[in-house]
Amino acid sequence: MLSAVYRSPRKEGTYLYVEKRDDFSKVPPALLQTFGQPALITILNLAKREHLAQADIEKVKAALLEQGYYLQLPPPVEDLLAAHKAALQQAEVNKE
């Protein structure tokens, strides 16, 4: 199973996998508009891979078969301030 992978020029860390190179016919127009002009990164043979760096390969394969594309979003940004506040609150609770 081959897949062409494109990078979004507008959204850092966002990638679009499609079944065929330069075939965006199954991608919703609104998604393409938000994604921006896709920049080809690579063509992958998913059948010969066991995993991908930041996406679940089985979810990618299933999405390609079911809808013809897969959108990979970047992991959420960790809210360090909230984590720090939670740690402080937990420390106060443990003191009591």
N, C-alpha and C positions, 0 to 999 in steps of 0.2 A: 504494500500500500504506500504509494508516494504522496507526499504533501509538500506544497510550496508554503514557505513561512515568510511573512511580511512584517516589518516593523512600522509602527505608527510614528509619524513625524510630530504629532501633537501630544501624544500621551506617552510619557517615558515608561518603559517597561511593558508596553502593551504590544501584543503580537497577534496576528491573524493567520490561521492555518486554513488553506483551501485545498481542494482535491487536485486541481490542475493549475499550472502556472498562468497567471493573469486572467483566470476565470473567476470573476466575482459575481456571477449571475445568481448564485444562491444566497449571497450576503444581502441582508436588508439594506435598502438605500440610506435609511437614517443612520445605520451603523457605519456605513462607509463614509458618510458625510462627517460624522463625529470623529472617525478614525483618521481621516485625512488621506492624502495620496500615499497608498501603500508602497513601501520600499522593500524590494525582494532581498531577503537575507540569505536564504538557503533553500534547497530542496532536500527533504529527508525521506528515506525509505523507512517507514515506521515498522514494517514487518521485520526488519533486521535489528531493531532496537528493543531493549528491555525497559528503558526508562528515558525520561527527558529531564533536563536540568530543573525546570520550575513548573512543570505541568504533569499531571497524571496521564501517562500514555494511553491507558485504557479509556479514559474520559475523552481524550483527543480523538482516538479511533472511533469511538461510539458517536461522537458529535459529527465527525466527517461523514460517517455512514448515514446518520439520521437526518442531518440538516445541511450537509455539504460544506460546513465551515466550523471552526472552533476559535473562540476569542479567548486569548490568555491575558488576564489582567495582572498588574503587579501586586505583590503581597501588600496588605494594608500597612500603613505607617504606624509604628508603635507610638503610643502617646506616653512619652517618658514622664511628663509631669503627673499624669494620672497614676502611673505606676509608682512613682515616688510618694505621692500622697497616700496611696493605699498601703504602702510599706510603713509609712509613719503611723498611720492609724492602727495597723496590726501591731506595731511595736508598743503603742500606748495600751492596747488591749492586753498584750502579754505582760505588761508591767503590773496590771491590776490584779 
